[in-house]
Amino acid sequence: MEHTIRKRIDRMFFRDKRMAQIALLLLWVTFAYVYFAITSQTTDTSVQVALSIGAGAVLIFNSASILAMIRHYAEDKDHIYGLDIRHLDENRAAKAELAKREEEALSPVVE
């Protein structure tokens, strides 16, 4: 694989990995805020236990799924991002060709 494509794949993977990590961090921060805001308003122990179990389950399953997604992308990033890059390059070339045709159609005819 070309060196430039390898660099593009690595950049795309790093950006996606970083965004997934940020999303996971924001999920934990949001759940922590909501959990403490709600549990401070309730005195019923059974409600607090239910909230704790529910919030814990959501955080565990979402964290596991995001980490599994990152691991899968790392294992298969050449295929995943290679397709993305090929389609991005094809779309970019098609847009450039269309812009060139439109420019030629709009330019005055010189006789």
Residue, then its C-alpha position, 0 to 999 in steps of 0.5 A: m500500500e502506498h505510503t500516502i494512503r497508509k498515512r491517510i488511513d492512520r490519520m482517519f483511524f486516529r481521528d475516529k478513535r479520538m472522537a469515540q474516546i471523547a464520546l465515551l468520556l462525555l457519556w460518563v460525565t453526563f451520566a455522573y451529573v444526572y445520577f448525582a442530580i437525581t439521587s440527591q433529590t430522592t430519599d427512597t433507597s430502592v429508587q437509588v439502587a435501581l438508578s445505580i444498577g441501571a446507570g451502571a449497566v448502561l455505562i458498562f455496555n456502552s463502554a464495552s461496545i465503544l471499546a470493541m468498535i475501536r478494537h475492530y476498526a484497528e484490526d480491519k482499518d486498511h479495508i474500512y478506511g481504504l474504501d472510504i479513501r477510494h470513495l472520497d477520491e472518486n467523489r473529489a475527482a467527479k466534482a472536479e470534472l463537473a466543475k471543469r465542464e461547467e467552467e468550460a460551458l460558461s467561458p466565452v467562445v473565442e473565434 
